Amino acid sequence: MSLLLAQLVVPITLLQDLQGTKISIGQLAEGQIFLRDGEWLTLVPVGEYVR
């Protein structure tokens, strides 16, 4: 038991985000992308995009 927990008089609740990092990418040019098993998708800033 930690020293801080030992000093508390009331129980506490901890909330943790377990979903991991989320990335907001805005709109995709074709609206959606379907990936097959084993395919890769690399996200880059608009200024670095080379077609």
N, C-alpha and C positions, 0 to 999 in steps of 0.2 A: 504494500500500500504506500503510495507516495506521501510525502510530508504535507503537501497541500490538501490532499484528500483527507488525511487524518485530522486536519484542522477544521474542516467544514462541519457545520452542524446540520445542514440540510442536504438531501440527496441532489445530485445534478444529472442532467441528461445531455449527452453529446450527440450532435448530428453531423454526419460525414457524407460528402458527395462521393459515391463509389462508382459513378458512371464514367469518370475520366474526362479528358479534354473534349470539348465540342468546338467545331470550327464553323463559323458563319461565312459562306462563300458567295452569297448573293445569287443572281440569276445565271443559269448556264445558257450558253449560246443556243444549243439545240433543245433546251428544256429539261432533258434528263439524260442520264448515261447508264447503260447496263453493262456490268462487268461479268465476264465468265470466270469460272474457277481458275485461279492462277494468274489472271490479268492484273496489271498494276495501274493505278491512277496517281499522277503526280500533280499537286496543286501548286501554282506559282503566282506571284503578283502579276497584275495585268501588264505592267511595264516590262516584264521579263518574258512574256508569252511569245513564243516563236511557233508558227504553224508550219 
